[in-house]
Amino acid sequence: MSIQTNIQLGLCDPPEPIYLYVGAGELQGQQYLWYQYDLESQQRKPVFKRGLTGYLKELRVTAKQHKGKDANKLDVVVRCDRIYIIRSGIETNFTKTLLLTLSVVSDVSSPLTLAVAPGDDVVFARLYNATTGERVKAEWNPNAPWLDLIQAINQKLGVSPQPQSPPPLPGKTTIDKNQFATLVSMCTERGIQTSAVLTPFGYQRGSSVLAKDYQKIMQEVLKYPVREVAF
């Protein structure tokens, strides 16, 4: 893969990646389906063109905070005239339709056109062969193993798997999924974030909780009152 560019020497703006955030909106009666975000003005900059043509480089799962809650995002890294990063929620229709179509492309090293398409209050992804203009289609599967698809697509691209949390040391028993689900449920009932309870015990996001700390953590959770729910 090679992209011919004319390099201009001298003063310039740093070639930082351009982020495209998937999300529908309207400006002066014109609909847009993704946008850039201006940090200085803290406002959206709508992007009205609905396609981006380039070479897919990598898919990344990025943990972000949204409205005080943990939210995983999919970053789609595309090399064009410069690097673009398309960001969307991991559970969105855009992400799911993009992953399904990318999974059926045999040669992901060829130039592709990634596009946004409107739905009923949602945004879908469309994928095209940039050389032929042919649209790539895939059968809808709401129960597809999304993380497995990301790993499989990255493998086609020759991208190493993202680092996972280190395994527990020998003799360090961790709690099981049911125990962790109970912890999360009790935190939710009390209106507190699980991370807020785990951080004082030295746990980082994604790390396994040791059984020896479980009772202490649960006792800490019980200090918070259960929220009253209005019916």
Buried (B, 14 or more C-beta within 10 A) or exposed (E): EEEEEEEEEEEEEEEEEBBBBBBBEEEEEEEBBBBEBEEEEEEBEBBEEBEBBBBBBBBBBEEEEEEEEEBBBBBBBBBEEEBBBBBBBBEBBBBBBBBBBBBEBEEBEBBBBBBBBEEEEBBBBBBBBBEEEEEBEBEEEEEBEBEEBBBBBBEBBEBEEBEEEEEBEEEEEBBEEEBBEBBEEBBEBBEBBBBEBBEEEEBEEEEBBBBEBBEEBBEBBEEBEEEEEEE
